[in-house]
Amino acid sequence: MTTSCSDEFLDEPKDESALTSDVVFSSKTLAESYITGIMRRYRGQYTSTDSGGLYSLFFARSMKGNDLIQADNWYAFDYVHENREPNYRRTVFNWRFNYEIIFHANQLISGVERSNLPELEKKELIAVGKALRAYHYFQLALDYAPNYTSNPTAAKLPIMLGPVTGDTPGAPASTTQEVYDLIKTDLREAIADLPETRLGKSYINKSVANGILAQVLLVTADDWQGASDAAVAAYGGNAAAAVVSTNWAGGFNDMTDQDWLWAMYQDNVETTYYFAAPHSMMDHLTLSYQATYVNSVFVNQFADTDIRKKFFDIYGVATPWRKYVTTKFAFTFDADIPIMRKSEMVLIDAEAQFNLNNPEGAKDLLFALQLDRNPAAVRSTATGAALLEEILLERRKELYGEVGVEFMDAKRLRRSIVRDNVHRVQLTVPVDSPLFYLKVPQLEIDANINIEPSINNE
């Protein structure tokens, strides 16, 4: 950012530890540099390999279901669901990471509001801040709050809406309902002011904000038409064109693929090296952790003609959980990491149509994806609950290893997770179990006088 500044203010005496707010938000270019810094944290290297940036939140969720199996390696605590106590690494990191991004989003909003930027530039930059804030409150709600539809009054998350310092008192915990109300409001206001143009796929635009809203409404299940509208706005309305992807043949590491809406960019200079999951965990053909296996029961759900059936027995061992690995993800230091894809949006739209009593529309959307992935696919003839199950299975087949849909779908739909005997560690997570959410970190309880110590009494 310093190299972008003019000589006029660089020559003036000032605090050399950082640029001041009035400088950072004195031009759109500098404000965009601040946003770039925020997005770089998505690929951060924090305390350990399984506590990196946004990708580590996603992969931790992927480990908690039945489809994937983790060796005794990084993310193993997530795999065995021994990760929710208030002083544990997962609990502390996910909290700190999301509130760090929220802090910066609030700084962006406040700094731009107080700036002398043109009004149109202000609206766009504030919209980015609101979308970021909403997205990370959403991640906090997914990880720390009970299921929204069964317990909306549970109070777990403090809401902070402005810049804070070390002297700012902590906020009390708001209810899950209040957190989701904020998320929806922020997103709808952001969508109104965001353009489709952006600096690159690492950044948020109108389509991405609509995609976030579609994900949120999938969880709240209280506005299926809104979920469909947001998903359509995200993927563009033509499902058959939206789902086309070349990444299934290329290692799922190229954000230029038209199917990718939002991604974490890497090159050999801006790289997380061995930190970035899923690639570093799931690629067994390249020197990396080679720690993740695929459940044979899940493998058998794929037709032989499905391009997503990229499973191989490369070790030839008798251990059931080590039978299959996948070549979906190819690990390199410059592997881009997906955050959101149009194919996910098409499947959200399909589930929305199912809930809007439009099963034929749901089947059309489902078939658009299935046909692209499998030339031999046949349009579904399922009805009722069986159609929903087919949509949910397709979500697992399309998104495995990426964002943890199996675990999060079980949580939002109030289902149990029952590990089969293929697994290295068998367990059952009952419906609405506390294992579906993390405890509030002890560091927050100790530092925030407005958080009751009894908040973790479950």
N, C-alpha and C positions, 0 to 999 in steps of 0.2 A: 504493500500500500504506500509506503514511504516514497518509492520511486515514481509513483503516480502524482505526487503532490507538487504544487508549484513552489518556486524558490521563495516567494513572498512570505509564506508562513513557515517554511522550513528554516529560514534564517532567524526567526524570532525565538527567544528563550522559552522553553516549555519543559514539562515533564517528559523525560526521554524514555520512560518505560512503556509508553503507549501513545497513540494519537488520541486527542481529546474528541469528545462526542461532536462538538461543533465542526471539527475538521472532517471526521468520518462521514457525517451526513450533510456535507456542504455541496456535494454533487452526486448525481445518480451513479456515476462511475465508481466513486469511492464507496457509496452505500452497497453497490453490487459486489465490491471487493469484500465487504464485511459479510455479505451473504455467502460468498465463496468460502470464506473462513469457516462459517457455520457448516456448510455442506462437507468440508474437508473432515470435520469431526465424525461424520458418518463412517469414515474409514480409519478412525483413530486407533492408536496402539496405547492402551491404557495399562491396567495392572497385570494382565496375563493374557494368554492366547484365547481363552474363552470369555474374556471381558474386554473385547475390542470395541468397535463401533456398533452401528445399527445392525450390521450383519450378525453379530453375536446374539442379539435379542432374538432374531429370526431363527437362527440355527438351534438355540437352546429350546425353543418351542418345538422345532422339528424332531428333537430327540425324545420328546415326552409321549409319543404315541406308540403304535404297534407296527407301523410300516418300516421304520428304520431301526437299526441296532448299532449301538456304539460300543466299541472295544473299551477296555479300561485305559482311557486316554483323556484328553481335554473333552469337556462337555459330559463326562461320565456321571457327574453329580446330577446334571439335568436329566440324563437318561434314567437314573434310578429314583428321581423325584426327591432327592435329599438335598434340596437347595433353597428352602423357603424360610429358614430361621433368620432372625433380624440382624445377625452379625455375619451371615454367609456372603461369600463373594458375589454370587448372582444377585442376591437381594440388594446389596449395597451398590453394585455397579449399575444395574438397570435403573435404579432410582436416581443416582447421581448423573448418569448420562442424559436421561430424559429431562431432568430439571435444569441441567446445564444448557441444553438446546432451548428450553423454554425461557431461561434467563436471557439468552441472546436474542430470541424472538421478541421479548418484551423490550430489550434495549433498542432493537431495530424499530419497532413501532413507536416508542417514545421519542427516539432521536429524530425520526423522520417527521413526526407530528410537530416537533419544536423547530424544525429546520425552515429555511427559506426556499426550499425547492418548489418548482412549479406544481400546481395542484394535481395535474394528471400523473406526474412522477410520484408525488406523495401517495396517491391512491394505490398505484401499482405496488410500491415498496411496502406499504402498510399491509396490503393484501398478502404479500409473501410472508410477512411476519405473522399474520393471523393464521395462515394455512400451516406454517411451521408449528406454531403454538398448539393448534388443534391436533395436528398429527401426533405430537409427543404427549399431549394429555391422553390421546387415544391409546398410545402404547402403554402409558402408565395404567390406564383403566383395564386394558387387556391383561396386564401382568399382576396388578395389585388389588383389583376389586373383584368381588364375587360376580357371578353371572348377572348381567343387567336385568334380564326378564324375570328372574326369580327373587332378586334382592336389590332393587334400585335405591333403597334407603340406607344401605351400608355406607358408612362414612370412613373413607380411607385416605383420600388425597387432598392435600392443601392446594388451593387455587391461588396463584400469584399472577396478577395482571399488569404489573408495572416493574420498573427497575428496582433492584434491591441492593442494599449494602450490608455489611456485617452488623449494622445497628438496626436493620429492618426487622421488626418482630415477625415470627413465623405465623402463618395463617392457620386457622383451625381446619380440621379435615371436613371437606364437603361431601355430600352424598354422591353416590354414583350417578343418580339422576341429574344433579346439578353439574357434575363434570361433563356428562354427555350433552346437556343443554348448551353449555359453553362451547363445546366442540362443534356442535351443529351450527350455532350462531356464527362462530368464527369462520367456518367453512363457507357458509352461504354468503357472508359479507365478502369473503375473499374471492369467491367465484364471480361475484358481480363486477369486481374491479381488475381481475387478472386478465392479461391478454393470452393468446395462444403462443405468441413469440417468446423465446427465452434464450439464454446464452448457450444452453446445451442440455442434454438429457439428465444431467445431474441436478438441474434446477426445477423449480415448481412453476407450472403454468396453469391455465384454466382447466385443461384436460386432467392434469394430475390432481388438482384440487377436487374436481368432480369424482375422480377415482377414489380419493380418500373418503369423500362423503358416501360413495356407494359402499365402501367397506364398513363405515360406521353404521349405516342404516341396515346393513346385513346383520349386524350384531344387535341393534336395538329392536329390529323386527316390528317396528311400529309405523312404517311408511314404505310399503313395498312399491308403490308407484314412484315415490321419490327415489328409491334405490334403483329402479329401472331407468328413470330419467337420467340420473347421475352416471350410471354405468354406460348408457348409450352416448352421453356427451363425452365420456372418457374414451370409448373405443371407436366412436365415429359413426355408429349406426349400421354399418355394413359388416355383419359378423364374419361372413366368409372371407372378406378381405382382411379384416382385423387380425385373425388368428394365424395368418400365414407367417411361418418362422423358419429361418435357416439355422437357428442355433442348435437344434436337435442333432444336426450333423457336425457341428463345429465346437462342441465343448461348453456351450452355454456360458460364454465369457465375452460376448461382443454386443455392446450396447447400441450399435448402429442397426441392429435387427429391428425392423419396423414394428414387431410385436411388443418391444420393450417401451413402456411409457416413461419410466423413471428408473434411474440406475446410479450406482456408485462407480465413477470413472477411476480407472487406474492406468498408469503406464509404468515403464521401468524406472522412472524417477519418482513419480508420485505413487508409491506402492506400499502395501502393508506387509510385503514379503510373505511370511508363512502364517500370518494371522488370519487371513480372509477365508472364512467359511461361507458357503459349503465346499468350495473347490479344494481347499487345502486338506479337508477331512475326507472327502469322498472319492478323490482321484487316486486309484491304486496303481496306476501305470506310470506315475511320475513321483520323484522323490518329494514326499510331503508326509503328513501324518498317517495317511492310509488307515483311517480309524473307523470308518462308517461302512456298514453292511446293509443289505436290503433283505427284508423278510421274504422267504420263498412263497408264503401265502399271498403276499402282495404281488410278487412277480407273476404269479399265475393268473392275476386279473387282466394281464395284457395279452391281446391277440398277437400271434406271431407276425402278422403283417403291420403291426403298429410301430411307427418309427420311434416311439418312446420306449420300446422294449429293448433297452440297452444294458441288459444284465448278463453277467458272465461268471462262471465258476473258474476262477484263475488259480486258486490255491489247491483244489482237489483234496480237501481235508474232510474228515468225517464229522467235524463239529457242525451241527445244523445251522447255527447262527452265522457261520463264516462261509456259507455256501455261495452266496451271490454278492457281487459288487456291481456298481453301475458306472458306465462311462458317460453319463449325462454331463458331468462337470469335468472339464480339463483344467488342471491347475497350471498357471503361469504367474509370474510376478505382475504381469499387466492385465490379468483377468478382470474384466468388469463384473460387477455384482448386481443382480436384479433386485429392484425394490417393488416394482409394479409392472404388470404386463396387461396388454389388451385382452389376452385370452382369459385372464382372471375376471376381467370386467364382463366378458361375454357370459361366463358361467354365473356371475352374480345376477346378470339380467335374466338368465334362464331360471334361476331360483326365484327371482322376483315374479316372473311370469307364472310359475307354478303356484305361488302364493296369491296371485291375482286371479286365480281360476282360469288361466289361459294355458292349458297343458299343451295344445298344439304349437303355440308360440314358443313354449319352453323346449319342446322337442326339436323345433327348427333350429333354435340357437345351439342346443346341445349337438345336433347333427353337424352343424357348420364346423365346429371344432373337431368332432370325431372323424369326419370325412377328410379333413386336412391331415390329420395324424395317421389315419388308417384308410387307404384307398378301398379296402374291402368292407368298410363300416356300413351298417344298415341302420336306417332311421329307427329310433326307439318305438316300440309298441307298448311300453309300460304305461300303467295308469296309477293314479292315487299315490300312495306312499312309495310304491316301487319306483315311480318316476323320480321322486325326490332322492331316493337312494342312488339312482343312477347318476344324477347330477352331482351328488356329494362324492361318489366314487370317482367321477371324472375330475373333480377338483383335486383329489389326492393324486391321481395319475398324472395330471398336468403340472402340478406345483410341488411335487415331493422334493424335499431338501431345500426349498426356497424360503418360505415364510411361515411354516408351521401350521398349515391349514387343518391337518387331521386333529391336532390337539385343540386348536381354537374352535373348530366346528363342534367338537364334543362339548366344549364348555358352553358355547352359545345355544346349542340345541338341547342342553341338559341330558347328555348321554354319558354313559360310563366308558372308560377305556379298559379293555381286558386284554392283557398281553397273552399270546398263545405260547405253546411250549417250544417254539422255535427260538425264543429269545434267550439271550445270555442271562437276563434278570427278568423273571416273570413277576407281574404285579397287577393289581386292579385299582383303578381310580374310580370310586363310585360317583354317581350323579351328584353334582353340586358339592363335591368334596373340597375341603380347604386346599387340597393339592392342586387345584386349578388356579390358585393365586398365591402370591408371595406375601410374606409379612412385611409390615412397615419397618424399615431399618432402625436399629437402635440409635444410630447417630442422629436421625431425625427426631426421635422421641427425646433424646437428651438435649438437643439444641433448641427445640421448639416447645415453649411452655404451653402452647395452645393445643398440643397433641396429648391426649390422655394416655398414660402408660398402659391402660387396659385395652388399647386399640387392637392388640394382638391376641386377645383372649379367645382364640378358636383354634 
